[in-house]
Amino acid sequence: METLEHLDFWRLLAGLGIFLFGMFMMEESIKLLAGRTFKTLIRRFTATRLRGVFSGIISTAILQSSSAVSLMVLAFAGAGLMKLANGLAVMIGAKVGTTMTAWIVAVFGFKFEIETFALPVIGIGGLGLIFLAHSTRYVNVSKLLVAFGFLFHGLDFMKTSVEGLATAIDIAALPELGLGVYFLVGLLMTAIIQSSSTTIAITLTMLYSEMLGFSGAAAMVVGANVGTTITVLLGSIGAIQVKKQAALGQLIFATSTAAITFLLLPLLSHLILDLLGFADHVVLGLALFNTLFNVLGAIMFYPLIPRVSTLVQRCIPERKLLHLTRYIDNTSPEIAEAAIEALRKEVVNQGGWSVDFIRMTYGVDLAERARDQVTYDDLQRLHAEIFTFYAKTQAQSMEEEEARHLEPYIRASRSIMNATVNLYEQHQELAGFRHEDHEFIREAWRRFLEQLTLVGEIMDKVGAEPDRDHAVMLRKAFLAVEEADKQFIGACARQVAGQKIREQDVTRLLMSNRLFTQSCRMLVLSLQSLMNTT
């Protein structure tokens, strides 16, 4: 109990809180500054497994969150935009990239007087938040500066809070807990905090204060690397099979790397401390260990990615696909008249499935509908089947009058898919409006739901009677979408004129409304082009 008197508990807790807040702010500000760029990087530059690894390394080193990158991978894999093997490659790279945080903390957090740069950075960033509030980009840059300062200010609090305790404890007198216990501590801390970087920073602090030996600290770091997979596992709960497969693949990589590292831990410790001369610089040595075992794990695991992909697909087999098509399955493309009509009705059916999916995503009640729940992957497959049928029909000889119907129908199918993608990708941004402090922003979410409900009801009526001429109803629906857009812009203008809302919030609302309105407009216009007027 006497030794606990040397521990400034509240300073330690404050330091942990400030550090976590700094990590959170840093991730959020970087995402806002360049999140779309890195989404594009992860989505496009993964044509091969090797490029996937480097995409994961670069993205995570800059975004400072392997969990964020891994969750992006789950989203892209679930949407069918990334192969499972390439997704696993990105996750492997993310494990290597996240070690950059340990290097930043080890180099800057213990080699310099933290207050000499942490406090000025916080001050400059804080002033930027006030005086540069007119620019969203500069606000996010200011947040990044504040976050960086908080990161090290929190680390300084944690470091100084345990220094007194470290001097009062005889490390040699402590019982040998075993490396397995340290591993579990690192795993559990990361699972609770949801940040391996924070766990590693705490471990570096304890190692610097001589509360831990190098082997125990190394075991905690290995546990933290396994614990960070918990976030990805949680993100896969209730998801489609490919997301679960990707999460399981990452878990296999993390646990197998941890097992091999434990077997090689004496050898790695000897290499780093003795052969490379880090015995007098154990904090830097631990950062090197963190990078080294993740790189070695990636090198060993890389050739096994195809086999692991096959393994997880066997462990979590794909569910039986929904049968979405209703008209083209039993229609021959060789019979032009029947094929064209089947194509038209199938695109109407596609619209019904797509709007059902969007309403389900946005939480609009579909209790009265009897349809099965459809996924984004299902919609992509349906769109591909429609296009295949269109291509086969187009290849047949037909009259000019018949052929002229094909192009509007396939354009309608593409427009429906495009609108669906836009609304799906926009959901997270719009859903965040529900929790804003400003009543007008919360009201915007309700406006969007009302507009989506209107389009859904129109789609239901057209789908129930695809042979009926719905031109008048669709014209009214189009005018209703346009009127909703006009009213929303007018409401935003009144808010700005009355200085009731910040300019950056208005810009965000107007851009969201623009994309949402365009998507709803596209759905209605697609239905109009599908009406059989011949």
C-alpha positions in Angstrom: 0.0 0.0 0.0 2.9 2.4 0.7 4.1 2.1 -2.9 0.6 3.2 -4.1 1.2 6.5 -2.4 3.8 7.2 -5.0 1.3 6.8 -7.8 -0.6 9.9 -8.8 -3.7 8.0 -9.9 -5.7 11.0 -11.1 -2.8 12.3 -13.1 -2.5 8.9 -14.7 -6.2 8.7 -15.5 -6.2 12.3 -16.8 -3.2 11.4 -19.0 -4.9 8.4 -20.4 -8.0 10.4 -21.1 -6.1 13.2 -22.8 -4.1 10.7 -24.8 -7.2 8.8 -26.0 -9.0 12.1 -26.8 -5.9 13.1 -28.8 -5.9 9.8 -30.7 -9.6 10.2 -31.5 -9.2 13.8 -32.7 -6.2 12.9 -34.8 -8.0 10.0 -36.5 -11.2 12.1 -37.1 -9.3 15.2 -38.5 -7.1 13.1 -40.8 -10.2 11.2 -42.1 -11.9 14.6 -42.8 -8.8 16.0 -44.5 -8.0 13.0 -46.6 -10.4 10.2 -45.8 -11.8 10.1 -49.3 -8.3 10.0 -50.8 -7.4 6.9 -48.7 -10.7 5.2 -49.4 -9.9 5.7 -53.1 -6.4 4.3 -52.5 -7.6 1.3 -50.7 -10.4 0.7 -53.2 -8.5 1.2 -56.4 -4.9 0.3 -55.7 -5.5 -3.3 -54.7 -5.4 -5.0 -58.1 -2.8 -7.4 -56.7 -2.0 -8.7 -53.3 1.3 -7.0 -53.2 -0.2 -3.6 -54.0 -2.8 -4.4 -51.4 -0.1 -4.8 -48.7 1.5 -1.5 -49.6 -1.9 0.3 -49.7 -2.6 -1.0 -46.2 0.9 0.2 -44.9 0.6 3.7 -46.4 -3.0 4.3 -45.5 -2.6 3.1 -41.9 0.7 4.9 -41.4 -1.0 8.2 -42.3 -4.5 7.6 -40.9 -2.9 6.2 -37.7 -5.6 3.5 -37.2 -5.4 0.0 -38.5 -9.0 -0.6 -37.3 -10.3 2.2 -39.5 -8.5 0.8 -42.5 -9.6 -2.8 -41.7 -13.3 -1.6 -41.4 -13.0 0.1 -44.8 -11.8 -3.3 -46.1 -14.8 -5.0 -44.6 -17.1 -2.4 -46.3 -15.4 -2.8 -49.7 -15.4 -6.6 -49.5 -19.0 -6.6 -48.5 -19.9 -4.4 -51.5 -18.1 -6.7 -53.9 -15.5 -4.0 -54.7 -12.5 -6.0 -53.4 -11.6 -9.6 -53.6 -11.2 -11.4 -50.2 -7.5 -12.3 -50.8 -6.7 -8.6 -51.6 -8.6 -7.5 -48.6 -6.6 -9.8 -46.4 -3.4 -8.3 -48.0 -4.5 -4.8 -47.1 -5.2 -5.9 -43.5 -1.7 -7.4 -43.3 -0.2 -4.1 -44.5 -2.4 -2.2 -42.0 -0.7 -4.2 -39.2 2.7 -3.0 -40.3 1.5 0.6 -40.9 0.1 1.0 -37.5 3.6 0.5 -35.9 4.4 4.1 -37.0 2.5 5.3 -33.9 4.9 3.5 -31.6 7.9 5.1 -33.4 6.4 8.6 -33.0 5.8 8.1 -29.3 9.2 6.4 -28.7 11.2 9.0 -30.6 9.4 12.2 -29.5 7.7 11.2 -26.3 10.8 10.2 -24.3 13.7 12.0 -26.0 12.5 15.6 -25.7 10.9 17.9 -23.1 7.3 17.3 -24.1 6.0 20.7 -22.9 8.4 22.6 -25.1 6.5 21.5 -28.2 3.2 20.0 -27.0 1.8 23.1 -25.4 2.7 25.5 -28.3 1.1 23.1 -30.7 -2.1 22.9 -28.6 -2.1 26.7 -28.4 -1.6 27.3 -32.1 -4.2 24.7 -33.0 -6.7 26.1 -30.5 -6.3 29.7 -31.9 -6.8 28.2 -35.4 -10.1 26.7 -34.4 -11.3 30.2 -33.4 -9.8 32.5 -36.0 -9.9 30.1 -39.0 -13.5 28.8 -38.4 -14.6 30.1 -41.8 -12.6 27.4 -43.6 -13.5 23.7 -43.0 -10.0 22.6 -44.2 -8.1 24.9 -41.8 -10.4 23.9 -38.9 -9.5 20.3 -39.5 -5.8 21.2 -39.7 -6.1 23.1 -36.4 -7.9 20.0 -34.9 -5.0 17.9 -36.1 -2.5 20.2 -34.3 -4.5 20.2 -31.1 -4.8 16.4 -31.3 -1.1 16.0 -31.8 -0.4 18.2 -28.8 -2.9 16.4 -26.7 -1.4 13.0 -27.7 2.0 14.0 -26.2 0.6 16.0 -23.3 -1.4 13.0 -22.2 1.7 10.8 -22.6 3.7 13.3 -20.4 1.0 13.0 -17.7 1.1 9.2 -17.8 4.9 9.2 -17.7 5.3 11.6 -14.7 2.4 9.9 -12.8 4.3 6.6 -12.6 7.8 7.9 -12.1 7.4 8.1 -8.3 5.9 4.6 -8.2 8.8 3.3 -10.3 11.4 4.6 -7.8 9.5 3.0 -4.9 9.3 -0.4 -6.5 12.1 -3.0 -6.5 11.6 -4.7 -9.8 13.7 -7.6 -8.8 11.4 -8.3 -5.8 8.3 -8.6 -8.0 6.9 -12.1 -8.7 7.6 -13.4 -12.2 4.1 -13.3 -13.8 5.1 -15.1 -17.0 4.9 -13.7 -20.5 1.4 -15.2 -21.0 0.0 -12.9 -18.3 1.5 -9.8 -20.0 0.2 -11.0 -23.3 -3.3 -11.2 -21.9 -3.0 -7.8 -20.2 -2.1 -6.3 -23.6 -4.9 -8.1 -25.3 -7.6 -7.1 -22.8 -6.5 -3.5 -22.6 -6.7 -3.1 -26.3 -10.1 -4.9 -26.5 -11.5 -2.5 -23.9 -9.8 0.7 -25.1 -10.3 -0.2 -28.8 -6.8 1.1 -29.6 -3.6 -0.9 -29.8 -1.7 2.4 -30.2 -2.8 3.5 -26.8 -1.9 0.2 -25.2 1.5 0.3 -26.8 2.0 3.9 -25.6 1.2 2.8 -22.0 3.6 -0.1 -22.3 6.3 2.2 -23.6 5.7 4.5 -20.6 6.0 1.5 -18.1 9.1 0.3 -19.9 10.7 3.8 -19.7 9.8 4.0 -16.0 11.4 0.6 -15.5 8.1 -0.9 -14.2 8.4 -3.5 -16.9 11.2 -5.5 -18.3 11.7 -5.7 -22.0 10.3 -9.2 -22.4 7.2 -8.4 -20.5 6.7 -5.2 -22.5 7.2 -7.1 -25.7 4.6 -9.7 -24.7 2.1 -6.9 -24.0 2.8 -5.4 -27.4 2.1 -8.8 -29.0 -1.2 -9.0 -27.1 -2.2 -5.5 -28.2 -1.7 -6.5 -31.8 -4.1 -9.4 -31.3 -6.5 -7.3 -29.3 -7.0 -4.8 -32.1 -8.7 -7.5 -34.2 -11.7 -7.3 -31.7 -12.8 -4.1 -33.5 -12.9 -5.9 -36.8 -14.7 -8.9 -35.4 -17.3 -6.6 -33.9 -17.7 -4.9 -37.2 -18.5 -8.2 -38.9 -21.3 -9.3 -36.5 -24.5 -9.6 -38.4 -22.7 -8.8 -41.7 -22.7 -10.8 -44.9 -20.4 -13.8 -45.2 -17.5 -12.1 -47.0 -17.1 -9.6 -44.2 -17.0 -12.4 -41.6 -14.5 -14.2 -43.8 -12.2 -11.2 -43.9 -12.5 -10.7 -40.1 -11.6 -14.4 -39.5 -8.7 -14.1 -41.9 -7.3 -11.2 -40.0 -7.7 -13.1 -36.7 -5.8 -16.0 -38.1 -3.0 -13.7 -39.2 -2.8 -12.0 -35.9 -2.9 -15.1 -33.7 -0.5 -17.1 -35.9 2.0 -14.2 -35.9 1.6 -13.9 -32.1 2.3 -17.6 -31.7 5.4 -17.5 -33.8 6.6 -14.4 -32.1 6.3 -16.0 -28.7 8.5 -18.9 -29.9 11.1 -16.5 -31.2 10.9 -13.9 -28.4 14.2 -14.8 -26.8 15.9 -14.7 -30.2 14.3 -11.4 -31.1 15.1 -9.9 -27.7 18.8 -10.9 -28.1 18.8 -9.5 -31.6 17.4 -6.1 -30.6 19.1 -5.6 -27.2 22.5 -7.2 -27.8 23.3 -7.5 -31.5 21.7 -4.2 -32.5 22.7 -2.4 -29.3 19.4 -1.2 -28.0 20.0 -2.4 -24.4 20.5 1.2 -23.4 17.6 2.5 -25.5 14.9 0.0 -24.6 12.0 2.3 -25.6 13.3 2.5 -29.2 14.1 -1.2 -29.0 10.4 -2.0 -28.2 9.3 0.2 -31.1 11.7 -1.7 -33.4 10.4 -5.0 -32.0 6.8 -4.0 -32.7 7.7 -3.2 -36.4 10.0 -6.2 -36.7 7.6 -8.9 -35.7 4.7 -7.4 -37.8 7.0 -7.3 -40.8 8.2 -10.8 -40.3 4.6 -11.9 -39.8 3.6 -10.2 -43.1 6.4 -11.8 -45.0 5.5 -15.3 -43.7 1.8 -14.9 -44.1 1.9 -13.2 -47.6 2.4 -16.5 -49.6 -0.3 -18.2 -47.6 -3.1 -15.6 -48.4 -4.7 -17.7 -51.1 -4.8 -20.8 -48.8 -6.2 -18.7 -45.9 -8.8 -17.3 -48.2 -9.9 -20.8 -49.2 -9.8 -21.9 -45.5 -12.1 -19.1 -44.2 -14.5 -19.6 -47.2 -14.8 -23.2 -46.1 -15.3 -22.3 -42.4 -17.8 -19.6 -43.3 -19.4 -20.7 -46.6 -21.4 -18.3 -48.7 -25.1 -18.3 -48.0 -27.5 -19.4 -50.7 -28.0 -16.5 -53.0 -31.4 -14.8 -53.1 -33.2 -15.4 -56.4 -34.0 -11.9 -57.4 -34.9 -12.1 -61.1 -38.6 -12.6 -61.9 -38.9 -12.2 -65.7 -35.7 -12.8 -67.7 -35.0 -16.3 -66.4 -37.6 -18.0 -68.4 -37.5 -15.7 -71.4 -35.4 -16.5 -74.5 -33.3 -13.5 -75.8 -34.0 -14.9 -79.3 -37.6 -13.9 -79.1 -37.1 -10.1 -79.4 -40.6 -8.9 -78.4 -40.8 -11.1 -75.3 -37.2 -10.4 -74.4 -37.6 -6.6 -74.5 -40.8 -6.7 -72.4 -39.1 -9.1 -69.9 -36.1 -6.7 -69.7 -38.4 -3.7 -69.0 -40.3 -5.5 -66.2 -37.0 -6.9 -64.8 -35.6 -3.3 -64.5 -38.8 -2.3 -62.7 -38.2 -5.3 -60.4 -34.6 -4.1 -59.9 -35.9 -0.7 -58.8 -38.2 -2.4 -56.2 -35.3 -4.4 -54.8 -33.0 -1.4 -54.8 -35.4 0.9 -53.0 -36.2 -1.8 -50.5 -32.5 -2.1 -49.8 -32.1 1.7 -49.4 -35.1 1.9 -47.1 -33.8 -0.9 -45.0 -30.4 0.8 -44.8 -32.0 4.1 -43.7 -34.3 2.4 -41.2 -37.6 3.0 -43.0 -40.2 0.6 -41.8 -40.8 -2.3 -44.2 -42.9 -4.4 -41.9 -45.8 -4.7 -44.3 -43.6 -6.1 -47.1 -43.1 -9.8 -47.6 -39.8 -9.5 -49.5 -36.6 -11.0 -48.1 -33.8 -8.7 -47.0 -31.5 -8.0 -49.9 -27.8 -7.1 -49.7 -25.6 -4.8 -51.8 -23.9 -7.9 -53.3 -27.3 -9.2 -54.3 -28.1 -6.0 -56.1 -24.8 -6.1 -58.0 -25.5 -9.6 -59.1 -29.0 -8.7 -60.3 -27.7 -5.7 -62.2 -25.1 -8.0 -63.9 -27.7 -10.6 -64.8 -29.9 -7.8 -66.4 -26.9 -6.5 -68.4 -26.0 -10.1 -69.5 -29.6 -10.6 -70.7 -29.6 -7.2 -72.5 -26.3 -8.1 -74.3 -27.7 -11.4 -75.5 -30.9 -9.8 -76.7 -29.0 -7.0 -78.4 -27.0 -9.7 -80.3 -30.2 -11.0 -81.9 -31.6 -9.6 -85.2 -34.6 -7.5 -84.6 -36.7 -4.7 -86.1 -35.5 -1.1 -85.7 -38.7 -0.3 -83.7 -37.9 -3.1 -81.3 -34.2 -2.2 -80.9 -34.9 1.4 -79.9 -36.5 0.2 -76.6 -33.3 -1.6 -75.4 -31.1 1.5 -74.8 -33.5 3.4 -72.5 -34.2 0.2 -70.5 -30.5 -0.6 -69.9 -29.8 3.1 -69.1 -32.6 3.0 -66.6 -31.0 -0.1 -65.0 -27.7 1.7 -64.7 -29.3 4.8 -63.3 -31.1 2.7 -60.6 -27.8 1.1 -59.7 -26.0 4.4 -59.6 -28.7 6.0 -57.4 -28.6 3.0 -55.1 -24.8 3.3 -54.7 -25.0 7.0 -54.0 -27.7 6.7 -51.4 -26.0 3.7 -49.8 -22.6 5.4 -49.6 -24.2 8.6 -48.3 -26.1 6.9 -45.5 -23.4 7.2 -42.8 -23.0 11.0 -43.4 -26.8 11.6 -43.4 -27.4 9.4 -40.4 -25.0 11.5 -38.4 -27.4 14.4 -38.7 -29.8 12.7 -36.2 -27.3 13.3 -33.4 -26.4 17.0 -34.1 -27.1 19.6 -31.5 -28.8 21.9 -34.1 -32.5 21.3 -34.5 -32.4 22.3 -38.2 -29.8 19.7 -39.0 -31.8 17.0 -37.2 -34.9 18.2 -39.1 -32.9 17.7 -42.4 -32.6 14.0 -41.6 -36.4 13.8 -41.2 -36.8 15.6 -44.5 -34.6 13.1 -46.3 -36.6 10.1 -44.8 -39.8 11.7 -46.0 -38.5 12.1 -49.5 -37.2 8.5 -49.5 -40.6 7.2 -48.2 -42.3 9.0 -51.1 -40.0 7.5 -53.7 -40.5 4.1 -52.1 -44.2 4.3 -52.2 -44.1 5.2 -55.9 -41.8 2.3 -56.6 -44.1 0.0 -54.8 -47.1 1.1 -56.9 -45.2 0.8 -60.2 -43.8 -2.6 -59.2 -47.2 -4.0 -58.3 -48.6 -3.1 -61.7 -45.7 -2.9 -64.1 -48.0 -3.0 -67.2 -50.0 0.0 -66.2 -49.3 3.5 -67.4 -48.1 5.4 -64.4 -47.0 8.6 -66.3 -49.3 11.0 -64.3 -48.3 9.6 -60.9 -44.6 9.7 -61.8 -44.9 13.3 -63.1 -46.4 14.3 -59.7 -43.6 12.4 -57.9 -40.9 14.2 -59.9 -42.5 17.6 -59.1 -42.7 16.6 -55.4 -38.9 15.8 -55.4 -38.2 19.1 -57.1 -40.4 21.0 -54.6 -38.8 19.3 -51.7 -35.4 20.4 -53.0 -36.6 24.0 -53.5 -38.1 24.2 -50.0 -34.9 22.8 -48.4 -32.7 25.3 -50.2 -35.0 28.1 -49.1 -35.0 26.9 -45.5 -31.2 26.8 -45.6 -31.1 30.4 -47.0 -33.4 31.6 -44.2 -31.2 29.9 -41.6 -28.1 31.7 -43.0 -29.9 35.0 -43.3 -30.9 34.8 -39.7 -27.4 33.8 -38.6 -28.8 30.7 -37.0 -26.4 28.2 -38.5 -22.7 28.1 -39.3 -21.7 28.4 -43.0 -19.7 25.1 -43.0 -22.8 23.3 -41.7 -24.9 24.9 -44.5 -22.4 23.7 -47.1 -22.5 20.2 -45.7 -26.3 20.2 -45.7 -26.6 21.6 -49.3 -24.1 19.1 -50.7 -25.8 16.2 -49.0 -29.2 17.5 -50.2 -27.9 17.8 -53.7 -26.6 14.2 -53.9 -29.7 12.9 -52.2 -32.1 14.8 -54.5 -30.2 13.8 -57.6 -30.5 10.1 -56.6 -34.2 10.3 -55.9 -34.7 12.3 -59.2 -32.7 9.6 -61.0 -35.0 6.8 -59.6 -38.2 8.6 -60.7 -36.8 9.4 -64.1 -35.7 5.8 -64.6 -39.3 4.7 -63.9 -40.6 7.2 -66.4 -38.4 5.8 -69.1 -39.6 2.3 -68.3 -43.3 3.0 -68.9 -44.6 1.1 -71.8 -46.2 3.7 -74.1 -46.4 1.6 -77.3 
